[in-house]
């Protein structure tokens, strides 16, 4: 198996795992632990946040929209880091997830760096 094919498979597996993490997180907001959103004073927004999380994860998962999903999940995780900071919670997990989003984004789309630099 050549390196390019291995890289592609690894990127798909990692993308799938990350998408499952976001789907589980959204399900938690909707069904499993809605009271945790109460603690962060986001109970009124939990449905909108969960729907945005699902939509962003789906965009991240599909190749045609992966770049948009990377950007949206980055913004989402930036918000999660801010919420964790303002509530005195650890920012380690959302920070690691943010790094994974960008790592997988670059792995799946090497042209992402050119787009960010605006070097079309």
FENTAZI-V337177 format. One line per field, one symbol per residue. phi: phi as a letter, one per 30 degrees, with the letter a starting at -180 (. if undefined). psi: psi as a letter, one per 20 degrees, with the letter a starting at -180 (. if undefined). A space follows every 50 residues. Layout:
# FENTAZI-V337177
phi: ???
psi: ???
This chain:
# FENTAZI-V337177
phi: .dddddddddddddddddddedddddddddbdbddddddcibedcddddd ddddddddddddedceddddddddddddddddddddcicdcddddddddd edddedddbededddddicf
psi: prhgggggggggghggghghghgggghghgggmhhhhghjkjhhjhgggg ghgggghghhhpghjhghhggghggghghggggggijkrpjgghgggggg ghghghghnhihhgghilk.
